[in-house]
Amino acid sequence: MITFLKNNQIPYKEHIPLSEFTGMNQMGILPLIVYPKKIEQLKTIYLKIINSKLSFDILGGITNTYLSNNYQRDIIIVTTKLKGIEKSDETIWVECGYSLTKIARKLSSEGITGYEGFIGIPGTIGAAAINNSGAFNSNISNVVKKVRLLTPQGHTIDLNNTELKYTTRNSVLKNNLEKGIVLCVELDITNKDTIENIQTKIKTVNTFRKSYVNFQNWRID
Ligand SMILES: Cc1cc2nc3c(=O)[nH]c(=O)nc-3n(C[C@H](O)[C@H](O)[C@H](O)COP(=O)(O)OP(=O)(O)OC[C@H]3O[C@@H](n4cnc5c(N)ncnc54)[C@H](O)[C@@H]3O)c2cc1C
């Protein structure tokens, strides 16, 4: 596998303590973590893992995943180096590892509305499109046009918003009715507003998020 990674110029780390990877205090060692930088590298390593029948997980920001003490996988794929975007007048394709907050900030700053509620949600757009992440009446399902999936059989398919069957924090991808990994996500960018109005919405969202966090802290204390 290491020779394969080197030949395909896919960055990797070996024998990483679980605690170092998660920032928490679990025991255990992760044998191999790979960090593809290009979608072609992600496809290559995924299909190699499938064909080699290795155990694996694909993770983004690990903000919605807890790895327990006895967690064991042959390989972990981390998507956070996949941050390419391709934009036209009506849509933008965003690679799965792009930060949800960063893309929301970027589009908001360009006068595109509908993304204000995502600012402050940690994690990647790929995971958000699976989980139907959202807050303050903004769900990612409101803006996702398509999700591009690589199936274990090696087929690249696009699922449109209807096919994703979004419900609250759920989709066909989350409940495994469609199998594969998310390569990139197409977002709607046709809803425009003034920068002033968007800034006002962002301020409201920030205020709500801060007061919610304060409330949570108050409960814990
Ligand atoms: C402080 C805090 C605040 C939060 N606030 C909110 C909120 O307001 N609203 C909300 O909805 N959520 C919230 N969350 C939850 C979390 O941020 C979201 O669910 C986010 O979408 C997870 O993204 P991630 O990249 O960290 O996912 P990860 O934890 O890395 O992965 C989550 C799941 O998605 C899978 N996955 C990730 N990438 C891919 C891919 N490319 N292909 C296939 N599968 C993949 C993983 O295997 C895993 O099963 C919050 C979390 C924290 C810690």
The ligand as an SDF file (V2000), in Angstrom:
LIG
                    3D

 53 58  0  0  0  0  0  0  0  0999 V2000
  -19.5240   22.5810   18.2350 C   0  0  0  0  0  0  0  0  0  0  0  0
  -20.3430   21.9060   17.1710 C   0  0  0  0  0  0  0  0  0  0  0  0
  -21.4410   22.5760   16.6400 C   0  0  0  0  0  0  0  0  0  0  0  0
  -22.2320   21.9580   15.6620 C   0  0  0  0  0  0  0  0  0  0  0  0
  -23.3230   22.6460   15.1660 N   0  0  0  0  0  0  0  0  0  0  0  0
  -24.0990   22.0390   14.2450 C   0  0  0  0  0  0  0  0  0  0  0  0
  -25.2640   22.7180   13.7360 C   0  0  0  0  0  0  0  0  0  0  0  0
  -25.5950   23.8360   14.1180 O   0  0  0  0  0  0  0  0  0  0  0  0
  -26.0050   22.0670   12.7960 N   0  0  0  0  0  0  0  0  0  0  0  0
  -25.6690   20.8120   12.3290 C   0  0  0  0  0  0  0  0  0  0  0  0
  -26.3770   20.2960   11.4620 O   0  0  0  0  0  0  0  0  0  0  0  0
  -24.5760   20.1640   12.7960 N   0  0  0  0  0  0  0  0  0  0  0  0
  -23.7950   20.7290   13.7360 C   0  0  0  0  0  0  0  0  0  0  0  0
  -22.7050   20.0540   14.2220 N   0  0  0  0  0  0  0  0  0  0  0  0
  -22.3990   18.7130   13.7080 C   0  0  0  0  0  0  0  0  0  0  0  0
  -21.3590   18.7160   12.5420 C   0  0  0  0  0  0  0  0  0  0  0  0
  -20.6580   19.9030   12.4740 O   0  0  0  0  0  0  0  0  0  0  0  0
  -22.0300   18.4900   11.2020 C   0  0  0  0  0  0  0  0  0  0  0  0
  -22.8180   17.3460   11.2250 O   0  0  0  0  0  0  0  0  0  0  0  0
  -21.0020   18.3960   10.0580 C   0  0  0  0  0  0  0  0  0  0  0  0
  -21.7070   18.2590    8.8440 O   0  0  0  0  0  0  0  0  0  0  0  0
  -20.0030   17.2500   10.2060 C   0  0  0  0  0  0  0  0  0  0  0  0
  -18.9410   17.4760    9.2800 O   0  0  0  0  0  0  0  0  0  0  0  0
  -17.5340   16.7300    9.3800 P   0  0  0  0  0  0  0  0  0  0  0  0
  -16.7850   17.0030    8.1230 O   0  0  0  0  0  0  0  0  0  0  0  0
  -16.8410   17.0570   10.6480 O   0  0  0  0  0  0  0  0  0  0  0  0
  -18.0130   15.1900    9.4170 O   0  0  0  0  0  0  0  0  0  0  0  0
  -17.2500   13.9340   10.0510 P   0  0  0  0  0  0  0  0  0  0  0  0
  -17.5180   13.8860   11.5140 O   0  0  0  0  0  0  0  0  0  0  0  0
  -15.8330   13.8810    9.6130 O   0  0  0  0  0  0  0  0  0  0  0  0
  -18.0560   12.7540    9.3200 O   0  0  0  0  0  0  0  0  0  0  0  0
  -19.4400   12.5950    9.5810 C   0  0  0  0  0  0  0  0  0  0  0  0
  -19.9430   11.3950    8.7580 C   0  0  0  0  0  0  0  0  0  0  0  0
  -19.8880   11.6980    7.3670 O   0  0  0  0  0  0  0  0  0  0  0  0
  -19.1000   10.7210    6.6740 C   0  0  0  0  0  0  0  0  0  0  0  0
  -18.3540   11.4150    5.6100 N   0  0  0  0  0  0  0  0  0  0  0  0
  -17.6180   12.5500    5.7260 C   0  0  0  0  0  0  0  0  0  0  0  0
  -17.1490   12.9290    4.5100 N   0  0  0  0  0  0  0  0  0  0  0  0
  -17.5740   11.9970    3.6200 C   0  0  0  0  0  0  0  0  0  0  0  0
  -17.4180   11.8220    2.2040 C   0  0  0  0  0  0  0  0  0  0  0  0
  -16.7250   12.6850    1.4390 N   0  0  0  0  0  0  0  0  0  0  0  0
  -18.0040   10.7410    1.6200 N   0  0  0  0  0  0  0  0  0  0  0  0
  -18.7130    9.8480    2.3660 C   0  0  0  0  0  0  0  0  0  0  0  0
  -18.9010    9.9590    3.7010 N   0  0  0  0  0  0  0  0  0  0  0  0
  -18.3350   11.0230    4.3220 C   0  0  0  0  0  0  0  0  0  0  0  0
  -18.1950   10.1070    7.7280 C   0  0  0  0  0  0  0  0  0  0  0  0
  -17.8130    8.7900    7.3650 O   0  0  0  0  0  0  0  0  0  0  0  0
  -19.0920   10.1310    8.9560 C   0  0  0  0  0  0  0  0  0  0  0  0
  -19.9590    9.0200    8.9500 O   0  0  0  0  0  0  0  0  0  0  0  0
  -21.9030   20.6490   15.1980 C   0  0  0  0  0  0  0  0  0  0  0  0
  -20.7770   19.9890   15.7180 C   0  0  0  0  0  0  0  0  0  0  0  0
  -20.0100   20.5960   16.6930 C   0  0  0  0  0  0  0  0  0  0  0  0
  -18.8190   19.8610   17.2310 C   0  0  0  0  0  0  0  0  0  0  0  0
  1  2  1  0
  2  3  1  0
  2 52  2  0
  3  4  2  0
  4  5  1  0
  4 50  1  0
  5  6  2  0
  6  7  1  0
  6 13  1  0
  7  8  2  0
  7  9  1  0
  9 10  1  0
 10 11  2  0
 10 12  1  0
 12 13  2  0
 13 14  1  0
 14 15  1  0
 14 50  1  0
 15 16  1  0
 16 17  1  0
 16 18  1  0
 18 19  1  0
 18 20  1  0
 20 21  1  0
 20 22  1  0
 22 23  1  0
 23 24  1  0
 24 25  2  0
 24 26  1  0
 24 27  1  0
 27 28  1  0
 28 29  2  0
 28 30  1  0
 28 31  1  0
 31 32  1  0
 32 33  1  0
 33 34  1  0
 33 48  1  0
 34 35  1  0
 35 36  1  0
 35 46  1  0
 36 37  1  0
 36 45  1  0
 37 38  2  0
 38 39  1  0
 39 40  1  0
 39 45  2  0
 40 41  1  0
 40 42  2  0
 42 43  1  0
 43 44  2  0
 44 45  1  0
 46 47  1  0
 46 48  1  0
 48 49  1  0
 50 51  2  0
 51 52  1  0
 52 53  1  0
M  END
$$$$
